[in-house]
Amino acid sequence: MKLSKRGEYALRALIDLGIASELGLPMLQASELAAKEKLPVKFLEQIFMQLKAAGYVESKRGKFGGYSLAKRMDRIRFGAVIRLIDGPLAPIRCVSQTGYERCSCPDEVHCGLRMLMLDVRNAIAKLLDRYTLADIIEITLRKLRRDKVTSPFLSRSTKLRSVLPPMVNRLGDGGQEFNSVGPTSGRRRK
């Protein structure tokens, strides 16, 4: 699996919409997101059309229009979005669950390469299907708070802590701190 630029920008756009929503800005214009991510507005709008057709985002026309999440953040799984944008997660087609094609190996059942790639596919799918947009938003906002970074969707004079509710552990992870995406040790950092 190789995440394409289109897939990367789709995930970034969803994360940006989720962060903005948590900060009380339920709708963002494509031009705002394109400027933040430094990509062409037309390209981002094409990605939004695909996300909209799949029910992940909705749009509103007009001067105060833009894009917002159409689903709850805990219902958007990263694996599903990547499959939508980039296709199967499998590194080779003969191990794909959504795009299987027989490979050129004469004995597919006993093929060592296929067995290895099946383990790779399963590990990728397990990780990407486990995380929701809500999980990633919580981790991102926690890091923004910790590092005292102002979100690009807030004015410079607005402190991030002033618009966010106190940190709540919605993951039910038993109090584990998350470093990037995975848990670190059970100890808490301040």
N, C-alpha and C positions, 0 to 999 in steps of 0.2 A: 504494500500500500504506500502510495506517495500522495500526500496532501497537495492538491493543486493550489495555485494562487486563488482561483475562484472559491475553492473550499475554505481556504484560510480566511479570505475576506468575508465569506458568509458567516463563519464562526465569530470573527471579530465584530461584525455588525450585530449579531445576536447578543454578544456580550455587552456591546455599547448600549443597545436598547435596554438590556436588563439593568445595567448600572444606572442609566438615565431614569428608568422607571422607579428604581429604589430611591433615587434622589428627588422624586416628585415631578419628574418630567416624562410623562407617559408617552409623548410623541416627539420624534426628532425628524428633521428634514434630511433628505439624502445628501444635500450639500454640506450640512454640518458634519455628518459622518464621513463623507468623502474627504473633507478638509482635514479632519482628525487623523484619518488613516492614510492620507496622501495618495489617493487614487482617483481616477476619473469618475465623475458623477454618473455618466451613462453606463459604465461598467457596473457600478454599485446598483444602479436601478435595474439592470438585467438580473443581477443576483437576487434583488428583492422580489422581482416578478416570480422567480423560481420558488423562493421561500413563501411567497404569498399563495401561489398555486397549491403548495403543500400544506397550507394552513398554519404556518409558523408566525407570519406577520400579517398585519392588515394595514391598509393605507387610507388616508383621507386627503382629498384634493383641496386646493385653495391656499390662500395666503398663510393660514395657520395650520395647514395640513402637514402631512409627513407620514412616518411609519411608526408603528408600535407593535408590541408583541400580541399575537392573537391567541396564544396559549399561555397557561400558567408556566412559570419558569421551571417548576418541578416536573413538568410533563414534556420538556424538551431535552432529549438525550443526544449527546454529541455523536454517538455512533450512527444514529438515524439521520442526522443532518449530513454527515459526511457521505453516507450511502446515497442520499438524495442528490448531492452535488457532484460527487466524484465516482459513484458506483461502488462495487464490492470492496470490502476491506482486505480481502485475500491477496497475498503477494503473487499467487499464480491461480489461474482459473480453475484448475482441477480440485481445489480445496474450497472454492467459494460456495456459500450457501445460497447466494442470490444470483450469481452469474456463472454457475458451473458449466465448464466445457471439458470434455475428455482431453487429456494431454497425450503427448506422443509416446509416452512410456508404454512398452509392451505389457507390463504387469503392474497396473495402477495400484492394486491392493497391497503389493509388497514393495512398492517404490520408496526408497529411503528419503529421497528429496521431498516427495509428497507428504510423508509422515512428518518431516521437519517443518514444512511450510504449513501443515495443518495446525501444528502446535503454535506457530507464529501467528496464524490467523486467529486462533482461539484466544491467545493472550491479548492481541490488539482489540478484538471484539469485546472481550470481558472488561477491559479497562475503559474503552470508549462508551460502551453501553451502560456502565456503572454510573458515570458522571452526568448530572443534569446541569442545565444552565443555572439553576438556583445554587448548586454546589459551587460552581466556578465564580458566580457573582459574590457569594459569601466570602470565598477565599480572597478574591480580588479586593473587595471593600475592606476586609480585615487588614490586608497589606497596605492599602492606601491610608487607612487610619493609623496603623503602626508607624508608617514612614512620614506621616503628616503631609501627604501629597494632596493637593486640591484636584478634584476631578476636572477634566477639560469641559465638562458640561455645566460647571458652576463658575460664577464670576470669581476673580482673584480675591475679592474681599470676603467671600463666604467661606467659612471653615467647614470642612467635611463633617466633623463631629456634630456641628450644629443642625445639620439636616438629616442625619442618620439616627435611627433608634439605637439604644445601647446594644452592644454585641450580644447576640443570642445564638446559642449553638443549635441550629436547626438540623444539623446532620445526624444528631444522635450518635456521635462517635465516641462517647464516653469521655469527653473532655480532651481529646487529642488535638494537638496543634498541627495544622497543615503547612508544610513548607512551600512546595510549589503546587502540586496536585495531590501528592500522596501524603499520608500521615508521617510525621517525624516520630519522635519518641512520645511517651505519654506526658512528659513534663510541659508545663505551660510557660510561654515567654511573655514578658511585659512589653 
